[in-house]
Amino acid sequence: MTDRPAKPKPADPVPNPEERYEVLVEQLEDLVERIESGEIGLEDSIKAYEQGIVLITKARSILLRAEQRIEQLDLETLRKRAAADESS
């Protein structure tokens, strides 16, 4: 058994283009349209619903990361302003 060094994980991985928020929303809208149109049967509707749940979960995760990033930027901006005010 050889001890291999662990591969470093990138700090900010490049997102899969198919997992961009806008793409996920578009895919979700397509699923909803197919289900509502009645063009697919019950079993396929259930599968589409399950796919929709996955898409919603991914989209919410993207929104949460964006919100956290904005909050961090706001905090950094407030700290810089406070430091600038103290030095004035």
C-alpha positions as CSV (number, residue, x, y, z in Angstrom):
1,M,0.0,0.0,0.0
2,T,1.6,3.3,-1.1
3,D,0.9,6.5,0.7
4,R,0.0,9.1,-1.9
5,P,-0.2,12.7,-1.1
6,A,-3.8,14.0,-1.2
7,K,-4.6,16.0,-4.3
8,P,-5.2,19.6,-3.3
9,K,-8.8,20.8,-3.9
10,P,-9.2,24.1,-5.7
11,A,-10.4,26.9,-3.5
12,D,-13.0,28.1,-6.0
13,P,-13.8,25.3,-8.4
14,V,-14.9,26.2,-11.9
15,P,-18.7,25.6,-12.0
16,N,-20.1,23.2,-14.5
17,P,-21.7,25.4,-17.2
18,E,-24.8,23.3,-16.9
19,E,-25.1,24.2,-13.2
20,R,-25.3,28.0,-13.8
21,Y,-28.3,29.4,-12.1
22,E,-29.9,30.6,-15.3
23,V,-29.5,27.2,-17.0
24,L,-31.0,25.4,-14.0
25,V,-34.0,27.7,-14.0
26,E,-34.4,27.2,-17.8
27,Q,-34.3,23.5,-17.3
28,L,-36.8,23.7,-14.5
29,E,-39.2,25.8,-16.6
30,D,-38.9,23.2,-19.4
31,L,-39.8,20.4,-17.0
32,V,-42.8,22.3,-15.6
33,E,-44.0,23.1,-19.1
34,R,-43.8,19.4,-20.1
35,I,-45.6,18.3,-17.0
36,E,-48.4,20.9,-17.3
37,S,-48.9,20.3,-21.1
38,G,-49.8,16.7,-20.4
39,E,-47.5,15.5,-23.2
40,I,-45.9,13.0,-20.8
41,G,-47.5,10.2,-18.9
42,L,-47.7,9.8,-15.1
43,E,-44.5,7.8,-14.7
44,D,-42.5,10.4,-16.7
45,S,-44.2,13.2,-14.8
46,I,-43.0,11.7,-11.6
47,K,-39.4,11.4,-13.0
48,A,-39.6,15.0,-14.2
49,Y,-40.8,16.1,-10.8
50,E,-37.8,14.3,-9.2
51,Q,-35.5,16.0,-11.7
52,G,-37.1,19.3,-10.7
53,I,-36.3,18.7,-7.1
54,V,-32.6,18.2,-8.0
55,L,-32.6,21.4,-10.1
56,I,-34.3,23.4,-7.3
57,T,-31.8,22.1,-4.8
58,K,-28.8,23.1,-7.0
59,A,-30.3,26.5,-7.8
60,R,-31.0,27.3,-4.1
61,S,-27.4,26.3,-3.3
62,I,-26.1,28.7,-5.9
63,L,-28.3,31.5,-4.5
64,L,-27.2,30.8,-0.9
65,R,-23.5,31.0,-2.0
66,A,-24.2,34.3,-3.8
67,E,-25.9,35.7,-0.7
68,Q,-23.1,34.6,1.5
69,R,-20.6,36.2,-0.9
70,I,-22.5,39.5,-0.9
71,E,-22.7,39.5,2.9
72,Q,-19.0,39.0,3.1
73,L,-18.3,41.8,0.6
74,D,-20.7,44.1,2.6
75,L,-18.8,43.3,5.8
76,E,-15.5,44.0,4.2
77,T,-16.8,47.3,2.9
78,L,-18.1,48.3,6.3
79,R,-14.7,47.4,7.9
80,K,-12.8,49.5,5.3
81,R,-15.1,52.4,5.9
82,A,-14.7,52.1,9.7
83,A,-11.0,52.0,9.3
84,A,-11.0,55.0,7.0
85,D,-13.2,56.9,9.5
86,E,-10.9,56.1,12.4
87,S,-7.8,57.3,10.5
88,S,-9.5,60.6,9.5
